Amino acid sequence: MKSLSFILAVLMLTLTAKPCSDGQNFEDQQQEELSLDHNHQDDNDDSCPITCICSCCGMSIAYEPLTPFEFTFHSSISTLLTTNYQSIYRFDFHSNIWQPPQA
């Protein structure tokens, strides 16, 4: 069982290290656009590993500018005590069990 898990771990490591090489058929393309549609029926050099998404599967990239995040720092310290703690222990409790026996 350990050898099988080792083999699968090495397989996944090699598949993630293998780069995508999507074969493009340039004979069927007439123009260049933002989104390219090309024929992949006769390609024999598509070697997309299972952990990679090549351009034949369709990939979209969305660019969104980053907005700066500013921290607001408040330096005032409150001295107001806001607690609702109520002690449930009573130290003035005298029960009859601690009294000496009476005749």
N, CA, C and O atoms as a GROMACS GRO file, in nm:
protein
  412
    1MET      N    1   0.081  -0.119   0.000
    1MET     CA    2   0.000   0.000   0.000
    1MET      C    3   0.087   0.127   0.000
    1MET      O    4   0.053   0.227  -0.063
    2LYS      N    5   0.199   0.120   0.072
    2LYS     CA    6   0.289   0.235   0.074
    2LYS      C    7   0.354   0.256  -0.062
    2LYS      O    8   0.375   0.369  -0.105
    3SER      N    9   0.385   0.147  -0.130
    3SER     CA   10   0.448   0.162  -0.261
    3SER      C   11   0.349   0.220  -0.363
    3SER      O   12   0.388   0.299  -0.449
    4LEU      N   13   0.222   0.183  -0.353
    4LEU     CA   14   0.122   0.238  -0.443
    4LEU      C   15   0.103   0.388  -0.418
    4LEU      O   16   0.092   0.465  -0.513
    5SER      N   17   0.100   0.428  -0.293
    5SER     CA   18   0.086   0.571  -0.263
    5SER      C   19   0.211   0.648  -0.306
    5SER      O   20   0.200   0.763  -0.350
    6PHE      N   21   0.328   0.587  -0.295
    6PHE     CA   22   0.450   0.652  -0.342
    6PHE      C   23   0.449   0.668  -0.493
    6PHE      O   24   0.489   0.773  -0.544
    7ILE      N   25   0.405   0.567  -0.565
    7ILE     CA   26   0.399   0.574  -0.712
    7ILE      C   27   0.300   0.682  -0.756
    7ILE      O   28   0.328   0.757  -0.849
    8LEU      N   29   0.184   0.689  -0.688
    8LEU     CA   30   0.086   0.791  -0.724
    8LEU      C   31   0.137   0.931  -0.690
    8LEU      O   32   0.109   1.026  -0.764
    9ALA      N   33   0.211   0.945  -0.581
    9ALA     CA   34   0.267   1.076  -0.546
    9ALA      C   35   0.370   1.120  -0.648
    9ALA      O   36   0.372   1.237  -0.686
   10VAL      N   37   0.455   1.030  -0.693
   10VAL     CA   38   0.556   1.063  -0.794
   10VAL      C   39   0.488   1.095  -0.927
   10VAL      O   40   0.531   1.186  -0.998
   11LEU      N   41   0.382   1.022  -0.961
   11LEU     CA   42   0.308   1.048  -1.084
   11LEU      C   43   0.245   1.188  -1.083
   11LEU      O   44   0.254   1.261  -1.181
   12MET      N   45   0.182   1.224  -0.972
   12MET     CA   46   0.121   1.356  -0.962
   12MET      C   47   0.227   1.467  -0.965
   12MET      O   48   0.204   1.573  -1.023
   13LEU      N   49   0.341   1.442  -0.904
   13LEU     CA   50   0.449   1.540  -0.905
   13LEU      C   51   0.502   1.561  -1.046
   13LEU      O   52   0.526   1.675  -1.086
   14THR      N   53   0.521   1.456  -1.120
   14THR     CA   54   0.571   1.470  -1.257
   14THR      C   55   0.467   1.532  -1.349
   14THR      O   56   0.503   1.606  -1.440
   15LEU      N   57   0.339   1.504  -1.327
   15LEU     CA   58   0.236   1.563  -1.412
   15LEU      C   59   0.220   1.712  -1.386
   15LEU      O   60   0.188   1.788  -1.478
   16THR      N   61   0.241   1.756  -1.264
   16THR     CA   62   0.231   1.899  -1.237
   16THR      C   63   0.356   1.972  -1.284
   16THR      O   64   0.349   2.092  -1.312
   17ALA      N   65   0.468   1.905  -1.293
   17ALA     CA   66   0.591   1.969  -1.340
   17ALA      C   67   0.597   1.976  -1.492
   17ALA      O   68   0.675   2.054  -1.546
   18LYS      N   69   0.518   1.896  -1.562
   18LYS     CA   70   0.520   1.894  -1.708
   18LYS      C   71   0.445   2.016  -1.762
   18LYS      O   72   0.331   2.039  -1.722
   19PRO      N   73   0.506   2.094  -1.850
   19PRO     CA   74   0.438   2.215  -1.900
   19PRO      C   75   0.333   2.180  -2.004
   19PRO      O   76   0.337   2.073  -2.065
   20CYS      N   77   0.241   2.272  -2.023
   20CYS     CA   78   0.140   2.256  -2.127
   20CYS      C   79   0.202   2.288  -2.262
   20CYS      O   80   0.273   2.387  -2.277
   21SER      N   81   0.174   2.205  -2.359
   21SER     CA   82   0.220   2.234  -2.496
   21SER      C   83   0.104   2.202  -2.588
   21SER      O   84   0.092   2.092  -2.641
   22ASP      N   85   0.020   2.301  -2.606
   22ASP     CA   86  -0.099   2.285  -2.688
   22ASP      C   87  -0.061   2.304  -2.834
   22ASP      O   88  -0.014   2.410  -2.873
   23GLY      N   89  -0.080   2.202  -2.913
   23GLY     CA   90  -0.048   2.211  -3.055
   23GLY      C   91  -0.154   2.291  -3.129
   23GLY      O   92  -0.273   2.262  -3.118
   24GLN      N   93  -0.111   2.390  -3.204
   24GLN     CA   94  -0.205   2.473  -3.277
   24GLN      C   95  -0.192   2.446  -3.425
   24GLN      O   96  -0.082   2.435  -3.480
   25ASN      N   97  -0.305   2.436  -3.487
   25ASN     CA   98  -0.309   2.408  -3.630
   25ASN      C   99  -0.320   2.542  -3.703
   25ASN      O  100  -0.430   2.596  -3.716
   26PHE      N  101  -0.207   2.596  -3.750
   26PHE     CA  102  -0.205   2.728  -3.809
   26PHE      C  103  -0.257   2.729  -3.953
   26PHE      O  104  -0.281   2.837  -4.008
   27GLU      N  105  -0.275   2.614  -4.016
   27GLU     CA  106  -0.324   2.612  -4.153
   27GLU      C  107  -0.472   2.649  -4.160
   27GLU      O  108  -0.518   2.700  -4.263
   28ASP      N  109  -0.547   2.626  -4.052
   28ASP     CA  110  -0.690   2.651  -4.055
   28ASP      C  111  -0.727   2.790  -4.004
   28ASP      O  112  -0.845   2.825  -4.002
   29GLN      N  113  -0.631   2.870  -3.964
   29GLN     CA  114  -0.661   3.002  -3.912
   29GLN      C  115  -0.644   3.107  -4.019
   29GLN      O  116  -0.544   3.111  -4.089
   30GLN      N  117  -0.745   3.193  -4.031
   30GLN     CA  118  -0.738   3.299  -4.131
   30GLN      C  119  -0.709   3.435  -4.067
   30GLN      O  120  -0.651   3.522  -4.132
   31GLN      N  121  -0.747   3.455  -3.942
   31GLN     CA  122  -0.727   3.585  -3.879
   31GLN      C  123  -0.698   3.566  -3.731
   31GLN      O  124  -0.726   3.462  -3.671
   32GLU      N  125  -0.640   3.669  -3.675
   32GLU     CA  126  -0.611   3.666  -3.533
   32GLU      C  127  -0.714   3.750  -3.461
   32GLU      O  128  -0.744   3.862  -3.501
   33GLU      N  129  -0.769   3.695  -3.355
   33GLU     CA  130  -0.870   3.765  -3.277
   33GLU      C  131  -0.830   3.757  -3.131
   33GLU      O  132  -0.727   3.700  -3.095
   34LEU      N  133  -0.915   3.816  -3.047
   34LEU     CA  134  -0.892   3.807  -2.904
   34LEU      C  135  -0.917   3.665  -2.855
   34LEU      O  136  -0.845   3.615  -2.769
   35SER      N  137  -1.018   3.602  -2.909
   35SER     CA  138  -1.041   3.462  -2.878
   35SER      C  139  -1.018   3.382  -3.007
   35SER      O  140  -1.080   3.410  -3.110
   36LEU      N  141  -0.932   3.287  -3.000
   36LEU     CA  142  -0.895   3.211  -3.118
   36LEU      C  143  -0.969   3.078  -3.119
   36LEU      O  144  -0.968   3.004  -3.021
   37ASP      N  145  -1.033   3.049  -3.230
   37ASP     CA  146  -1.096   2.919  -3.250
   37ASP      C  147  -1.017   2.848  -3.360
   37ASP      O  148  -1.005   2.900  -3.471
   38HIS      N  149  -0.965   2.733  -3.329
   38HIS     CA  150  -0.889   2.662  -3.429
   38HIS      C  151  -0.927   2.515  -3.425
   38HIS      O  152  -0.980   2.464  -3.327
   39ASN      N  153  -0.897   2.450  -3.533
   39ASN     CA  154  -0.936   2.311  -3.550
   39ASN      C  155  -0.832   2.221  -3.484
   39ASN      O  156  -0.712   2.233  -3.511
   40HIS      N  157  -0.877   2.132  -3.400
   40HIS     CA  158  -0.787   2.040  -3.332
   40HIS      C  159  -0.810   1.895  -3.373
   40HIS      O  160  -0.770   1.804  -3.301
   41GLN      N  161  -0.872   1.874  -3.484
   41GLN     CA  162  -0.904   1.736  -3.520
   41GLN      C  163  -0.782   1.660  -3.570
   41GLN      O  164  -0.770   1.540  -3.545
   42ASP      N  165  -0.692   1.727  -3.638
   42ASP     CA  166  -0.576   1.658  -3.694
   42ASP      C  167  -0.449   1.682  -3.616
   42ASP      O  168  -0.341   1.645  -3.662
   43ASP      N  169  -0.458   1.743  -3.498
   43ASP     CA  170  -0.338   1.767  -3.420
   43ASP      C  171  -0.296   1.638  -3.351
   43ASP      O  172  -0.378   1.565  -3.295
   44ASN      N  173  -0.168   1.612  -3.356
   44ASN     CA  174  -0.116   1.497  -3.285
   44ASN      C  175  -0.013   1.536  -3.181
   44ASN      O  176   0.048   1.450  -3.118
   45ASP      N  177   0.006   1.667  -3.160
   45ASP     CA  178   0.105   1.710  -3.064
   45ASP      C  179   0.042   1.782  -2.944
   45ASP      O  180   0.110   1.857  -2.875
   46ASP      N  181  -0.085   1.759  -2.919
   46ASP     CA  182  -0.147   1.810  -2.797
   46ASP      C  183  -0.106   1.720  -2.682
   46ASP      O  184  -0.154   1.607  -2.671
   47SER      N  185  -0.020   1.768  -2.598
   47SER     CA  186   0.022   1.687  -2.484
   47SER      C  187  -0.011   1.762  -2.356
   47SER      O  188   0.077   1.804  -2.282
   48CYS      N  189  -0.140   1.777  -2.332
   48CYS     CA  190  -0.183   1.844  -2.211
   48CYS      C  191  -0.188   1.743  -2.097
   48CYS      O  192  -0.259   1.642  -2.108
   49PRO      N  193  -0.116   1.766  -1.991
   49PRO     CA  194  -0.128   1.676  -1.877
   49PRO      C  195  -0.263   1.696  -1.809
   49PRO      O  196  -0.332   1.795  -1.834
   50ILE      N  197  -0.301   1.603  -1.724
   50ILE     CA  198  -0.434   1.610  -1.663
   50ILE      C  199  -0.444   1.722  -1.561
   50ILE      O  200  -0.556   1.759  -1.524
   51THR      N  201  -0.333   1.775  -1.514
   51THR     CA  202  -0.338   1.883  -1.417
   51THR      C  203  -0.330   2.020  -1.482
   51THR      O  204  -0.321   2.120  -1.412
   52CYS      N  205  -0.333   2.028  -1.614
   52CYS     CA  206  -0.317   2.154  -1.686
   52CYS      C  207  -0.438   2.176  -1.776
   52CYS      O  208  -0.496   2.080  -1.827
   53ILE      N  209  -0.475   2.302  -1.794
   53ILE     CA  210  -0.583   2.337  -1.886
   53ILE      C  211  -0.518   2.409  -2.004
   53ILE      O  212  -0.471   2.521  -1.989
   54CYS      N  213  -0.516   2.345  -2.118
   54CYS     CA  214  -0.454   2.406  -2.235
   54CYS      C  215  -0.555   2.493  -2.307
   54CYS      O  216  -0.672   2.497  -2.269
   55SER      N  217  -0.511   2.562  -2.411
   55SER     CA  218  -0.598   2.657  -2.478
   55SER      C  219  -0.707   2.589  -2.561
   55SER      O  220  -0.802   2.655  -2.601
   56CYS      N  221  -0.695   2.461  -2.587
   56CYS     CA  222  -0.802   2.394  -2.660
   56CYS      C  223  -0.924   2.373  -2.570
   56CYS      O  224  -1.035   2.355  -2.619
   57CYS      N  225  -0.903   2.375  -2.439
   57CYS     CA  226  -1.014   2.361  -2.346
   57CYS      C  227  -1.080   2.495  -2.317
   57CYS      O  228  -1.189   2.498  -2.259
   58GLY      N  229  -1.018   2.603  -2.354
   58GLY     CA  230  -1.073   2.735  -2.331
   58GLY      C  231  -1.026   2.791  -2.199
   58GLY      O  232  -1.051   2.732  -2.093
   59MET      N  233  -0.961   2.901  -2.203
   59MET     CA  234  -0.908   2.963  -2.082
   59MET      C  235  -0.939   3.111  -2.089
   59MET      O  236  -0.914   3.176  -2.190
   60SER      N  237  -0.992   3.165  -1.982
   60SER     CA  238  -1.020   3.308  -1.979
   60SER      C  239  -0.940   3.371  -1.866
   60SER      O  240  -0.924   3.313  -1.758
   61ILE      N  241  -0.890   3.489  -1.893
   61ILE     CA  242  -0.812   3.563  -1.794
   61ILE      C  243  -0.884   3.695  -1.770
   61ILE      O  244  -0.910   3.771  -1.863
   62ALA      N  245  -0.916   3.721  -1.646
   62ALA     CA  246  -0.984   3.846  -1.610
   62ALA      C  247  -0.887   3.933  -1.532
   62ALA      O  248  -0.828   3.888  -1.434
   63TYR      N  249  -0.872   4.055  -1.575
   63TYR     CA  250  -0.784   4.148  -1.506
   63TYR      C  251  -0.870   4.245  -1.427
   63TYR      O  252  -0.958   4.311  -1.483
   64GLU      N  253  -0.844   4.254  -1.300
   64GLU     CA  254  -0.915   4.350  -1.216
   64GLU      C  255  -0.811   4.426  -1.136
   64GLU      O  256  -0.731   4.366  -1.064
   65PRO      N  257  -0.811   4.558  -1.148
   65PRO     CA  258  -0.708   4.635  -1.077
   65PRO      C  259  -0.727   4.624  -0.926
   65PRO      O  260  -0.839   4.616  -0.875
   66LEU      N  261  -0.616   4.625  -0.856
   66LEU     CA  262  -0.620   4.616  -0.712
   66LEU      C  263  -0.649   4.752  -0.652
   66LEU      O  264  -0.592   4.853  -0.692
   67THR      N  265  -0.737   4.753  -0.555
   67THR     CA  266  -0.767   4.877  -0.485
   67THR      C  267  -0.691   4.877  -0.353
   67THR      O  268  -0.687   4.776  -0.283
   68PRO      N  269  -0.631   4.989  -0.319
   68PRO     CA  270  -0.554   4.993  -0.194
   68PRO      C  271  -0.647   4.985  -0.072
   68PRO      O  272  -0.756   5.042  -0.072
   69PHE      N  273  -0.603   4.914   0.027
   69PHE     CA  274  -0.678   4.898   0.150
   69PHE      C  275  -0.610   4.976   0.259
   69PHE      O  276  -0.491   4.959   0.285
   70GLU      N  277  -0.686   5.063   0.324
   70GLU     CA  278  -0.629   5.146   0.428
   70GLU      C  279  -0.683   5.104   0.564
   70GLU      O  280  -0.804   5.085   0.581
   71PHE      N  281  -0.592   5.089   0.659
   71PHE     CA  282  -0.632   5.056   0.794
   71PHE      C  283  -0.669   5.183   0.870
   71PHE      O  284  -0.602   5.286   0.858
   72THR      N  285  -0.774   5.173   0.946
   72THR     CA  286  -0.809   5.285   1.034
   72THR      C  287  -0.761   5.250   1.173
   72THR      O  288  -0.794   5.144   1.227
   73PHE      N  289  -0.683   5.340   1.231
   73PHE     CA  290  -0.622   5.313   1.360
   73PHE      C  291  -0.683   5.406   1.464
   73PHE      O  292  -0.675   5.528   1.451
   74HIS      N  293  -0.745   5.348   1.566
   74HIS     CA  294  -0.804   5.425   1.675
   74HIS      C  295  -0.716   5.406   1.798
   74HIS      O  296  -0.693   5.293   1.842
   75SER      N  297  -0.667   5.516   1.852
   75SER     CA  298  -0.575   5.507   1.965
   75SER      C  299  -0.642   5.533   2.100
   75SER      O  300  -0.573   5.536   2.202
   76SER      N  301  -0.772   5.552   2.103
   76SER     CA  302  -0.839   5.578   2.230
   76SER      C  303  -0.866   5.445   2.302
   76SER      O  304  -0.908   5.346   2.240
   77ILE      N  305  -0.841   5.444   2.432
   77ILE     CA  306  -0.861   5.325   2.513
   77ILE      C  307  -0.977   5.352   2.607
   77ILE      O  308  -0.978   5.453   2.678
   78SER      N  309  -1.071   5.263   2.608
   78SER     CA  310  -1.189   5.280   2.692
   78SER      C  311  -1.160   5.231   2.833
   78SER      O  312  -1.099   5.126   2.851
   79THR      N  313  -1.205   5.307   2.932
   79THR     CA  314  -1.191   5.265   3.072
   79THR      C  315  -1.324   5.217   3.128
   79THR      O  316  -1.331   5.185   3.247
   80LEU      N  317  -1.427   5.212   3.048
   80LEU     CA  318  -1.557   5.167   3.092
   80LEU      C  319  -1.558   5.015   3.104
   80LEU      O  320  -1.523   4.944   3.010
   81LEU      N  321  -1.598   4.966   3.221
   81LEU     CA  322  -1.606   4.822   3.242
   81LEU      C  323  -1.743   4.773   3.201
   81LEU      O  324  -1.845   4.814   3.256
   82THR      N  325  -1.744   4.687   3.104
   82THR     CA  326  -1.871   4.630   3.058
   82THR      C  327  -1.864   4.480   3.076
   82THR      O  328  -1.821   4.409   2.985
   83THR      N  329  -1.905   4.434   3.191
   83THR     CA  330  -1.903   4.291   3.217
   83THR      C  331  -2.035   4.251   3.281
   83THR      O  332  -2.096   4.328   3.354
   84ASN      N  333  -2.076   4.132   3.253
   84ASN     CA  334  -2.199   4.077   3.309
   84ASN      C  335  -2.170   3.954   3.392
   84ASN      O  336  -2.258   3.871   3.413
   85TYR      N  337  -2.049   3.941   3.440
   85TYR     CA  338  -2.010   3.822   3.516
   85TYR      C  339  -2.074   3.826   3.653
   85TYR      O  340  -2.066   3.926   3.725
   86GLN      N  341  -2.139   3.716   3.689
   86GLN     CA  342  -2.198   3.701   3.821
   86GLN      C  343  -2.145   3.571   3.879
   86GLN      O  344  -2.158   3.464   3.819
   87SER      N  345  -2.087   3.581   3.994
   87SER     CA  346  -2.031   3.463   4.057
   87SER      C  347  -2.144   3.374   4.110
   87SER      O  348  -2.238   3.423   4.174
   88ILE      N  349  -2.135   3.245   4.083
   88ILE     CA  350  -2.239   3.153   4.131
   88ILE      C  351  -2.196   3.084   4.260
   88ILE      O  352  -2.271   3.003   4.314
   89TYR      N  353  -2.077   3.116   4.309
   89TYR     CA  354  -2.029   3.055   4.432
   89TYR      C  355  -2.069   3.141   4.552
   89TYR      O  356  -2.055   3.263   4.550
   90ARG      N  357  -2.118   3.075   4.655
   90ARG     CA  358  -2.154   3.145   4.778
   90ARG      C  359  -2.061   3.094   4.887
   90ARG      O  360  -2.053   2.974   4.913
   91PHE      N  361  -1.993   3.186   4.949
   91PHE     CA  362  -1.898   3.147   5.053
   91PHE      C  363  -1.960   3.152   5.193
   91PHE      O  364  -1.899   3.108   5.289
   92ASP      N  365  -2.080   3.205   5.204
   92ASP     CA  366  -2.146   3.209   5.334
   92ASP      C  367  -2.248   3.098   5.349
   92ASP      O  368  -2.342   3.110   5.428
   93PHE      N  369  -2.234   2.992   5.276
   93PHE     CA  370  -2.328   2.881   5.277
   93PHE      C  371  -2.292   2.784   5.389
   93PHE      O  372  -2.180   2.734   5.396
   94HIS      N  373  -2.388   2.758   5.478
   94HIS     CA  374  -2.369   2.664   5.587
   94HIS      C  375  -2.478   2.560   5.577
   94HIS      O  376  -2.597   2.589   5.592
   95SER      N  377  -2.438   2.444   5.551
   95SER     CA  378  -2.534   2.337   5.539
   95SER      C  379  -2.538   2.256   5.668
   95SER      O  380  -2.445   2.262   5.748
   96ASN      N  381  -2.644   2.182   5.687
   96ASN     CA  382  -2.658   2.099   5.807
   96ASN      C  383  -2.564   1.980   5.808
   96ASN      O  384  -2.543   1.918   5.912
   97ILE      N  385  -2.507   1.947   5.695
   97ILE     CA  386  -2.419   1.831   5.691
   97ILE      C  387  -2.288   1.858   5.765
   97ILE      O  388  -2.223   1.763   5.810
   98TRP      N  389  -2.250   1.982   5.778
   98TRP     CA  390  -2.125   2.014   5.845
   98TRP      C  391  -2.144   2.041   5.996
   98TRP      O  392  -2.048   2.072   6.066
   99GLN      N  393  -2.265   2.028   6.043
   99GLN     CA  394  -2.293   2.045   6.186
   99GLN      C  395  -2.268   1.913   6.259
   99GLN      O  396  -2.289   1.807   6.201
  100PRO      N  397  -2.222   1.918   6.384
  100PRO     CA  398  -2.202   1.794   6.460
  100PRO      C  399  -2.338   1.728   6.491
  100PRO      O  400  -2.440   1.797   6.501
  101PRO      N  401  -2.337   1.598   6.504
  101PRO     CA  402  -2.464   1.530   6.533
  101PRO      C  403  -2.523   1.577   6.667
  101PRO      O  404  -2.450   1.601   6.763
  102GLN      N  405  -2.650   1.590   6.669
  102GLN     CA  406  -2.718   1.635   6.790
  102GLN      C  407  -2.805   1.521   6.842
  102GLN      O  408  -2.866   1.447   6.764
  103ALA      N  409  -2.811   1.508   6.973
  103ALA     CA  410  -2.887   1.400   7.034
  103ALA      C  411  -3.026   1.440   7.070
  103ALA      O  412  -3.102   1.358   7.123
   0.00000   0.00000   0.00000
